Amino acid sequence: MIAAVLAGGQSTRFGRDKLFFKINGKILLLYTLERLKKARKIEKIVLIASPHSAKKLKRLGYPVLVDELSIGPIGGIYTALKLGDSFIVAGDMPMLVPEFVDFIVECFEKTKKQICVPRWNNGYIEPLHAAYSSSFRKVLEERIKAGNYAINRAIREADPFYVEIENLPERWRISFFNVNTRKDAERIKAKRL
């Protein structure tokens, strides 16, 4: 399966391009990419860029697709799915757990649903740590044309397979940690990734 890393955000809370912020001598995005490479079910990794981030991202040596829509995560997912079924993840998730990525992809393959997405007991879903079928692209296209950019709602209405997080090994939950602020980055530094 393809892993598509969304790497085109504005990093407004962080104050600069957080994906290129160095943590213990390495840029944040490389932590995410290195962990994805360790997932057995991931055959190819692509970066989904915004028009302003594409040139910088190409220097990392991965294929880069430009999300010309620039309407948030829904546009990035839509762009990625033109390549085929994809595991979608945010570039600011440096603590991905490769075996959890594999588990989600395996659930996706077994259930044959359009989406396999982790869900917390309170109903909150993790759309940027999920597997999507390329057929879901058509659903997204219709929503985008209608000006409806809420990815969570699109997922819920598509009859997804939910991976119930509380039923999984607790050590996998760190996979959802993402860096939004400098304080988050400091927490990562302290863990000595």
N, C-alpha and C positions, 0 to 999 in steps of 0.2 A: 504494500500500500504506500501511497505517496503521503509524506508529512508536509503540510503547508504551514509555514510559520508566518503569522501576521506580524509584519515589521514596519508598518507605515504610520503608526500613531504619532500624535503631536507632542506627547510627553509634557503636557501643560502643568500637571501637578509637580513634576520633577524639576522643571525649569530649564531643561536642555534635553538633547537626544539621549534618553536613558539607555537605549540599547547599545550605545557606544561608550557608556560610562564604565571606567575600569574598576573592577573589584578584585583585589589581591593580584593586580597586574594583568588581568584579562578582561576584555569587554563582556558586559552582561550577556549579550546575545550568544556569544560562543559557549557559555555554560548550557544554554538551552539546546543548541545544536549538537554539542558533544553528547548530551544525554539521549537525544533522539537517535543518534547514530548507534547507540547501544541497544535500542529496541529491535528485537529479531524480526518483527512484522513490518518494519519500515524499510522499504526498498529504495526510496529516493526522497530527498529533501529539497524543497523549493522555498524561496522567500517571496512573500507577497509584500510589495513595496508601494508606497505612495509616489506620485510623480517627483516629489522633492527628496525622497530618500533612496531612490533606485540606484543612482550612480555610486553612492557610498556603499550600498549593500553589495553591489556587483564585485567590489574589491575582495569580498570574502571567499569568492570562488564557487558559490552555489548558483544554480539557475534562479533568475529573478523575474517575476511577473509583476507588472505594474497594475495596480487597482486604479483605473482611471475615474471610477465613480466617486471616490473619496467621500463616502457616506457612512463611515464607521465599519464595524465588524461584518455587517451583512454584505457590504461591497467586497471585502477581502475574501469572505467565504465564497461568494458568487464567482469571483475571479479564479480562485483556486480550483473550484469544481469543474472548470472547463478542461482540466487535465485528467479528470477521472475521480473515482472514489478517493477521499482524502481524510487523513487524521489532521484536524485543525488545532493549532495551539498558538498561544500568544508568545511573542518573542521575549517577553519579560518574565518568563517562568523558569528560572534557573535551577530549580530543584525537581524537575521532572523525574519521575520514577519509571525507568524503562519497562519494568515488568508490568506496571499499571497500564502503560501505553499499549503493550502487547495484549493485555487482558481486554481492554476496550475494543481493540481491533478484532480480537477473536469473537467477542460477543456480537459485534457488527456482522462478521462473516456468518456466524451461526444463525442469528435471528433474521437476517435478510431484510431488516427494516431500513428505511431511508436514513435514519439517524440513530446513533448509539451515544447517549449523553449521560454523564454522571449527575445524580440528583441527591440533594440533602433531604433529611427528614422534613424540614420546614417547606419543602417544595422548590427551593432555589436550585437552579441548574447551572452547570458549568459548560457553556457553549464553546468556550475556547480551550477545551480539553476533551474533544469529542470526535467521533468518526461520522462522516457524511457520505451518502451516495451521490454520484454525479447526477442522478435523476432528480435530486432535491434542487438542483440549479434552476429548473423550470419553475418550481414553486417560488423561489427567491426572485426570479425575473418578474413574475407577475406582481409580487409585493413591491418590488422596487419601482415598477412602472406606476403603481398606485400611490407611491410616496410613503409606503409603510415600511420603515426601516428597523422595526423592533425584531431582532433575531430571536429572542426568547419566545415571543408569541408565535412566530413562524414555526419554531421547533415544536412547541406544544400542540399546535394544530395539525402537525404532520404525522401524528401517531408514532412517536419515537419509542425505541427501547430504552428504558431508564436503568442505569447501573446504580443501584442503591448504595450510596457511599458508606452508610453506617454498617452495612453488612460485609464490608471489605476490610482487609488488614489496616489497622490504624497507621502503620508506617507509610502507607501509600498517600495519605492525606497531604503530606508536605508537597506533593506534586502540584497542588493548586496555588501554592504561594507565588504571588507575583509582586514585582517591584514597581510601586507607584510613586514613592517619595524617597528622599535621601535617607530618611530614617529606616526605611525598608532595606536600602542598600547597605547601611551600617549593620543591620541584623545579619545580612548575608556575609559580610566581611568577618563578623564574629564567628560564624560557623566554619570558616576556613574551607570553603568548597574546593 
